[in-house]
Amino acid sequence: MNELELKQIMKEIEAIINQLAECSYCKKGMDLRSKKLLSELFQLKIQQACSIKKAS
């Protein structure tokens, strides 16, 4: 996966995170710090998966 593909995937993930943050069920949503941490976690896991795939 190249940098452009990673950026596109992260845009899609961030859209999902934003939808989760606007939770109408609990009416609380998610704060900005939590959204940022969740986004970083997804990016790290995607990069780890790519590294494992390349090593195989």
Z-matrix of the N, CA and C atoms (Angstrom, degrees):
N
C 1 1.445
C 2 1.525 1 108.21
N 3 1.306 2 115.82 1 131.18
C 4 1.454 3 118.71 2 179.03
C 5 1.535 4 110.52 3 -93.44
N 6 1.313 5 115.29 4 176.64
C 7 1.473 6 121.35 5 -176.05
C 8 1.527 7 111.59 6 -62.01
N 9 1.312 8 117.47 7 -39.10
C 10 1.469 9 121.57 8 -179.98
C 11 1.530 10 111.00 9 -64.36
N 12 1.331 11 116.30 10 -43.14
C 13 1.467 12 120.37 11 178.45
C 14 1.523 13 110.45 12 -64.06
N 15 1.333 14 117.08 13 -41.46
C 16 1.457 15 121.02 14 178.89
C 17 1.531 16 110.67 15 -61.75
N 18 1.325 17 116.57 16 -43.35
C 19 1.469 18 120.08 17 179.28
C 20 1.520 19 111.22 18 -62.03
N 21 1.339 20 117.47 19 -40.19
C 22 1.466 21 121.21 20 179.76
C 23 1.532 22 110.18 21 -65.23
N 24 1.318 23 116.59 22 -44.59
C 25 1.464 24 120.36 23 178.88
C 26 1.517 25 110.25 24 -63.04
N 27 1.332 26 117.08 25 -41.03
C 28 1.462 27 120.05 26 -179.79
C 29 1.528 28 111.11 27 -65.63
N 30 1.324 29 118.51 28 -33.76
C 31 1.468 30 120.88 29 175.61
C 32 1.518 31 110.36 30 -62.09
N 33 1.325 32 116.16 31 -43.03
C 34 1.459 33 120.83 32 179.35
C 35 1.524 34 110.72 33 -65.80
N 36 1.325 35 117.20 34 -41.95
C 37 1.461 36 121.17 35 179.00
C 38 1.521 37 110.26 36 -65.44
N 39 1.324 38 117.77 37 -41.31
C 40 1.459 39 120.79 38 179.37
C 41 1.526 40 111.10 39 -63.85
N 42 1.342 41 117.60 40 -33.92
C 43 1.465 42 120.55 41 176.13
C 44 1.528 43 109.95 42 -64.19
N 45 1.325 44 116.43 43 -40.34
C 46 1.468 45 120.74 44 177.56
C 47 1.526 46 110.28 45 -65.64
N 48 1.328 47 116.61 46 -44.85
C 49 1.462 48 121.28 47 178.77
C 50 1.526 49 109.96 48 -58.94
N 51 1.320 50 117.31 49 -42.57
C 52 1.462 51 120.66 50 179.12
C 53 1.523 52 111.62 51 -63.43
N 54 1.318 53 116.95 52 -37.27
C 55 1.463 54 120.02 53 176.69
C 56 1.524 55 110.62 54 -65.45
N 57 1.328 56 116.27 55 -40.90
C 58 1.462 57 119.91 56 177.40
C 59 1.524 58 111.13 57 -65.77
N 60 1.332 59 116.39 58 -35.93
C 61 1.457 60 121.35 59 -178.11
C 62 1.525 61 111.76 60 -66.77
N 63 1.322 62 116.58 61 -25.20
C 64 1.454 63 120.91 62 179.71
C 65 1.525 64 110.60 63 -95.90
N 66 1.288 65 116.24 64 36.88
C 67 1.463 66 123.34 65 -176.54
C 68 1.531 67 110.90 66 -53.52
N 69 1.305 68 116.84 67 117.60
C 70 1.462 69 120.19 68 178.24
C 71 1.532 70 111.02 69 -87.84
N 72 1.325 71 116.27 70 -12.10
C 73 1.465 72 120.12 71 -179.69
C 74 1.522 73 110.98 72 -73.84
N 75 1.344 74 116.33 73 -50.41
C 76 1.465 75 118.74 74 -176.37
C 77 1.528 76 112.47 75 -93.67
N 78 1.326 77 117.14 76 -12.30
C 79 1.473 78 123.00 77 178.56
C 80 1.526 79 113.62 78 63.94
N 81 1.329 80 117.34 79 10.14
C 82 1.458 81 120.06 80 -179.50
C 83 1.514 82 111.90 81 -104.23
N 84 1.303 83 116.60 82 -37.38
C 85 1.455 84 120.00 83 -177.90
C 86 1.519 85 111.90 84 70.45
N 87 1.315 86 115.61 85 -156.10
C 88 1.459 87 121.93 86 -174.75
C 89 1.528 88 107.90 87 -136.51
N 90 1.323 89 116.35 88 139.60
C 91 1.462 90 118.29 89 179.69
C 92 1.526 91 111.18 90 -78.82
N 93 1.318 92 115.83 91 166.82
C 94 1.461 93 122.34 92 -175.41
C 95 1.527 94 112.19 93 -60.23
N 96 1.324 95 117.39 94 -40.24
C 97 1.469 96 120.97 95 -179.60
C 98 1.531 97 110.63 96 -63.27
N 99 1.316 98 116.51 97 -42.86
C 100 1.462 99 120.56 98 179.44
C 101 1.522 100 111.06 99 -64.36
N 102 1.339 101 116.60 100 -40.23
C 103 1.459 102 119.97 101 177.54
C 104 1.521 103 110.59 102 -62.20
N 105 1.324 104 117.13 103 -42.23
C 106 1.467 105 121.51 104 -179.35
C 107 1.531 106 110.41 105 -65.03
N 108 1.319 107 117.55 106 -44.23
C 109 1.460 108 121.33 107 179.43
C 110 1.525 109 111.55 108 -63.40
N 111 1.314 110 116.60 109 -41.53
C 112 1.457 111 120.47 110 179.31
C 113 1.529 112 110.72 111 -64.39
N 114 1.315 113 116.78 112 -41.49
C 115 1.459 114 121.46 113 177.34
C 116 1.530 115 110.83 114 -61.89
N 117 1.324 116 117.02 115 -44.47
C 118 1.461 117 121.22 116 179.10
C 119 1.524 118 111.39 117 -64.02
N 120 1.326 119 116.74 118 -37.36
C 121 1.461 120 120.94 119 178.53
C 122 1.525 121 110.72 120 -64.11
N 123 1.326 122 116.89 121 -45.49
C 124 1.462 123 120.05 122 177.40
C 125 1.522 124 111.01 123 -59.73
N 126 1.323 125 117.13 124 -44.69
C 127 1.463 126 120.77 125 -178.95
C 128 1.524 127 110.60 126 -62.33
N 129 1.316 128 117.53 127 -43.48
C 130 1.457 129 121.61 128 178.78
C 131 1.530 130 110.91 129 -61.12
N 132 1.319 131 116.69 130 -44.80
C 133 1.465 132 120.35 131 -178.55
C 134 1.526 133 111.46 132 -66.04
N 135 1.337 134 117.48 133 -37.86
C 136 1.461 135 120.25 134 176.88
C 137 1.521 136 110.43 135 -64.60
N 138 1.326 137 117.02 136 -43.63
C 139 1.460 138 120.44 137 179.16
C 140 1.522 139 111.17 138 -64.33
N 141 1.337 140 117.33 139 -38.92
C 142 1.465 141 120.36 140 177.63
C 143 1.525 142 110.70 141 -63.89
N 144 1.320 143 116.41 142 -42.39
C 145 1.460 144 120.22 143 179.67
C 146 1.527 145 110.90 144 -62.40
N 147 1.325 146 116.73 145 -40.53
C 148 1.477 147 120.64 146 177.96
C 149 1.523 148 110.67 147 -64.76
N 150 1.317 149 117.09 148 -40.41
C 151 1.477 150 120.89 149 179.40
C 152 1.528 151 110.53 150 -63.65
N 153 1.311 152 116.63 151 -42.80
C 154 1.466 153 120.85 152 179.63
C 155 1.528 154 109.97 153 -64.69
N 156 1.335 155 115.55 154 -41.90
C 157 1.469 156 119.64 155 179.92
C 158 1.525 157 110.93 156 -63.22
N 159 1.344 158 116.83 157 -41.50
C 160 1.473 159 120.61 158 179.35
C 161 1.520 160 111.22 159 -66.37
N 162 1.327 161 117.49 160 -33.62
C 163 1.463 162 121.56 161 -177.95
C 164 1.533 163 111.71 162 -74.09
N 165 1.319 164 116.93 163 -21.78
C 166 1.475 165 120.97 164 -177.36
C 167 1.502 166 112.56 165 -74.71
